[in-house]
Amino acid sequence: MQKKERMINSEQEVESFLRQFKPKFSLWGIIFLHRDKNVEALKLLGITPQAREEIIKEIDINDYIETIQDACSFGEMWVFGKDYDGTELYIKISMGSSSNSTICISFHTAEFPLKYAFKK
């Protein structure tokens, strides 16, 4: 089993990812993985599916945490944090494959303090 590689991308790389991700998300939509902690977070915080999509659309470079490379699953996964009514959310997204939906692997309450790469 291959180990997941964690890295911090440059500001330019994160901006480039977001410039590609957001139009693809708008065009092809996003698939949310049905994981227990993702479902529980939505219930606990009262986040609707539409609000969840809006939160992801509002992600910017200041929300960036790290990138995880995992050839065994979704390839390059980008991790961001977002504040939702005083609760820090952990969001892990991927571009998905060509001509297909983007993917949200994780969307739940942060389980540890997040370290933002570029937040001022």
Helices and strands as residue ranges (DSSP letters): E 5-7, H 11-28, E 30-32, H 36-45, H 49-57, G 61-63, E 64-70, E 75-84, E 87-94, E 102-109
